[in-house]
Amino acid sequence: MQFETLAIHDGQAPDPLTGSVTVPVYQTSTFEREDLERRGEFFYSRIGNPTRKALESTLALLENGRFGLAFASGVAASLAALQVLKPGDHIVAGLDIYGGSYRTFEQLMRPWGVNTSYAASESTESYEACLTRETKLIWLETPSNPLLQLTDIRAISRLAHERGILVAVDNTFSSPYFQRPLDLGADIVVHSTTKYLGGHSDVIGGAVITSDPGLHLKIKNYQGAAGAIPAPWDCWLILRGLKTLKIRMKEHEASALHLAGFLEQHQAVEQVFYPGLASHPQHELAKVQMSGFGGMLTFALKGGLPAVEQLLAHLKLFVLADSLGGVESLIASPAKMTLGPLSDEEKRRRKCTDNLVRLSVGLENASDLEDDLRNALERK
Ligand SMILES: *Cc1c(COP(=O)(O)O)cnc(C)c1O
């Protein structure tokens, strides 16, 4: 079955008890046991809940994986995936990654005895050069944040598996509609379901998907023991988002491509970073690794931070806010917002200059969005 059919049917069958067409919100903490010896599939909602199970099954199907686990946030999901490691192990991650993942590596994993080295996100050789005998996991985010660089998941998985190293991919930016890392050789997929999967900027959540029963069991045990699970109502909201993922992603992409083309021609713009543009240095890789280029784009303005401030002051539709992947278009300054806490030195290493602007292109009419950007760039 095709993606959109799976998103609507499998994992979300009508409720066997009542015939309810949508999965009910099982708002319960516990479940009655038959007797002391026997308990049903569900007995306590931290360990398992039917609404969460529907979400976890659907997420696994969409990523073409065997097992899905839902978490209370994307960062909770990332930390859970990292539990496959033990103190003394080493991680190689892309340099251009979500600021919260960097914080997890540096502030949670490093004191716990797991160090991380950072490779140039766009270079397979750079990842290879960072490997040590202790490396047990390669952590990829592709396209990366905020520079939209690509990492070749197939090539990295090949070199990792030759050495018994696991590969995890944060697939938040693409969603499984445009990229399926497990099909490309990755072992673990992580999501912030807060973004495209929920899709409406109204819920925080995360997920881990794998096809390896051993990895799944480790992460599932951690889920039950650490307890960062999503509430049934939040699971239901994400399930609802998944049903329209395909049509939303297609529209996000069409408008992002349109705006990328517009911005690339505009004289106030220094550079546009979008994998769908022929000018993107990894456009060819994007065409084979992804089935679409997504709704995120970054551009650099001529004129530094003052130009960014001017742009923000004149925009009417784009909302200045963290996050991405919702129906409404958002704009952010990576240097001031997501990567704001980093030192100037760290920002320089990441090529995160203060003239960068990141757009999450929403579902408004693309010409309206173009007009909003043009008017603001020309200070009308
Ligand atoms: C937002 C985000 C996260 C963290 O997710 P939360 O739901 O905010 O905890 C992780 N990775 C990427 C790429 C993100 O955009």
The ligand as a Gaussian input file, in Angstrom:
#p B3LYP/6-31G(d) Opt

LIG

0 1
 C       12.567000      20.515000      17.286000
 C       13.594000      19.547000      16.937000
 C       14.031000      18.584000      17.860000
 C       13.547000      18.562000      19.297000
 O       12.197000      18.312000      19.378000
 P       11.233000      18.839000      20.569000
 O        9.932000      18.237000      20.183000
 O       11.261000      20.330000      20.530000
 O       11.777000      18.307000      21.851000
 C       14.971000      17.656000      17.441000
 N       15.467000      17.678000      16.185000
 C       15.074000      18.584000      15.269000
 C       15.664000      18.550000      13.900000
 C       14.133000      19.546000      15.609000
 O       13.766000      20.453000      14.701000

